[in-house]
């Protein structure tokens, strides 16, 4: 949706913003071909490295002056101070009046980070120690099901941040996971999700992690109740079996107890951890069960290395700052409204889905922190699929369509599952795509290949499509932590520039409220009085009259 201009908060009238507009006009006539021709060292100079990640942004449509102007804008809006405020635990989530302190989740044990005057690092490490002890017991077979069998399957029940991080991390780190334990993830209130996830499992060997920050989320509670019934059915309804087969991850001990899970089997976190920033809190319990406590510690070290870099590196070399600012440039000055995330690593197949919540729930906002309507575009649409699959489906549109799409390519020098020369083939494709997008193929080049004239326009690639490439040695727990932290902080940088609250999510509320009313109308024995719009009323009536009796 185009954001209609209203009384602006001032960002677009800043001199730095106006300067960037002029740069955009200046560069409009200088495609990437020309920028590369003018600077033979561009490929090396427009790159930065930190926490094991090498970021090549030479194929972004910027030059040194644009980068300087973007940093000027960051300085003008006080980015450095806002970063410090986040690390200090200030209430930067203004509309919910709380800190956004995910960096404390990976702080070293001897650090002190205070929230409202109380150090939280000791609590973080206390929970990590409890998680580790529990994970060891399950992995060693010491934690038994109700009739004494060891646990062979772990099912995480959660949605949004209580699902996407766990499932993404499990898939990403499968190489490091225990293969004799099955891991499943149930999120959708669609019963199919639960039924299919548990179809081949034995309830007497299954452990459920009910993962919900609030422990009031409709989908999660519905699935948790289904899991309870499924488990108890195997024990003739003996409710004491819950203690062996259910643990909870939540901030809400009262609701956990009300559900029937002993709070001794609850792993806590805090309201200053946003759901989409929580995969390294107790929400990562399934990850720790899969990869073990030592690998989980490596994951946290990767996060921490990127945090330290973000906090202290000069903006010129600061990966999250560079990525965030390049995103602002693409969104606001080149008019690109979508980012394709393209991991050339099968283990990262759920990474684009994970990033969708991180980026779009964070920066899909249209009022400033002060409540003014913005007069500029904010968060772009994120989407993607692993390479090379995407090449055989939607890349056509990226190469030759009429929309501008920025691409983030992600690849690794070493394969975790080497197979002949396939890793070289995979990475050759990654590099080739970035090159093709940037430089394209002119009509003359197409003609020189002997292409019939009628086909020439069809075979021309305009090029000048921007992309970044993130290259790392291999996908390890530490690399994954650094990669996630890179995106977390890039999202924050953009939120600071756009002056929006990246840590609230009021936009998800209305649908939840309407669904409650509608659910009651669908369940009602009597014909309900409907006061929706005529379309919704008709749909409800049709559903009620067409569904088969259960
Ligand atoms: O509806 C959105 C949301 O609040 C997300 O922000 C959150 O990650 C998800 O629901 C799940 O919430 P909870 O962990 O409280 O069940």
Boltz pocket constraint, residues with backbone or C-beta under 6 A from the ligand:
constraints:
  - pocket:
      binder: B
      contacts: [[A, 159], [A, 160], [A, 161], [A, 162], [A, 211], [A, 212], [A, 213], [A, 214], [A, 215], [A, 216], [A, 217], [A, 220], [A, 275], [A, 276], [A, 361], [A, 505], [A, 508]]
      max_distance: 6.0
